[in-house]
Structures are given as structure tokens and as C-alpha cells.
Amino acid sequence: MQNHIEKACRAHTNLSTFEAVVGVLECGSIYGGLGSEKAAQRIIKIVRAEQQRLLTIHDKAVRAIRANDKGE
């Protein structure tokens, strides 16, 4: 069970970090006119895909923890 708790915690922490990255990129910190906004959009797309992967890991770990709790 410890492994599931660790996975859920790490996934949650990484999700929060990636959401902060998206927040910075989406909130006007990139100046237009130099093409950097295109790079920011590519980064956001990559981050969103990683967030989906992490959500799957997190949800699977939480389900395993709950199943183990019910079995005790």
C-alpha cells in the first residue's frame, strides 16, 4: 500500500507543478511578436498530455488505496 500512497503523492505534486507552468505561460508572461507564444503553446500541449498521464496514475493509485482500506 505504501507504494500506492507514494505514487498518488508524487503524481499530485507533479500535477500541481505542471499546472503552475501552464498558469505562467497562459497569463501573459510571454510577449508576442517574436514567435515565443508558439513555443509556449507547444509547451502547454506537452504539459497537458503529461497531466492526463499523471491523472491516470493518480486515480489508479487512489483506487488501490481505497480498495485496500475496504479489505482491512
ZIMOPE-V712940 format. One record per residue. N is the residue number from 1. PHI is phi in whole degrees, -180 to 180 (999 if undefined). OMEGA is omega in degrees with one decimal (NA if undefined). Layout:
n = (N;N)
phi = (PHI;PHI)
omega = (OMEGA;OMEGA)
This chain:
n = (1;2;3;4;5;6;7;8;9;10;11;12;13;14;15;16;17;18;19;20;21;22;23;24;25;26;27;28;29;30;31;32;33;34;35;36;37;38;39;40;41;42;43;44;45;46;47;48;49;50;51;52;53;54;55;56;57;58;59;60;61;62;63;64;65;66;67;68;69;70;71;72)
phi = (999;-57;-62;-67;-63;-62;-62;-63;-65;-65;-63;-62;-62;-66;-60;-64;-63;-65;-67;-64;-61;-62;-58;-64;-72;-86;-97;79;-83;-103;-81;-78;93;-113;88;-67;-65;-68;-64;-62;-66;-65;-63;-59;-62;-64;-63;-62;-65;-66;-62;-63;-63;-67;-61;-63;-62;-61;-63;-64;-65;-64;-61;-65;-64;-64;-64;-67;-64;-69;-79;-83)
omega = (-179.8;179.3;179.4;178.5;179.6;178.8;-179.4;179.8;-179.7;179.4;179.6;178.9;179.7;176.0;179.0;179.3;179.9;178.0;176.0;177.7;178.7;179.4;178.7;-176.9;-177.4;-171.7;172.4;178.7;178.1;178.2;-180.0;176.6;-179.6;-178.5;-178.1;179.3;176.3;177.0;178.5;178.8;176.4;179.0;179.2;179.3;178.3;-179.2;179.5;177.6;178.7;177.4;177.7;177.9;-179.6;176.6;177.6;178.4;-178.9;-177.9;178.6;179.7;179.5;177.2;179.1;178.3;-179.9;178.4;179.1;178.5;179.4;-178.6;-177.8;NA)
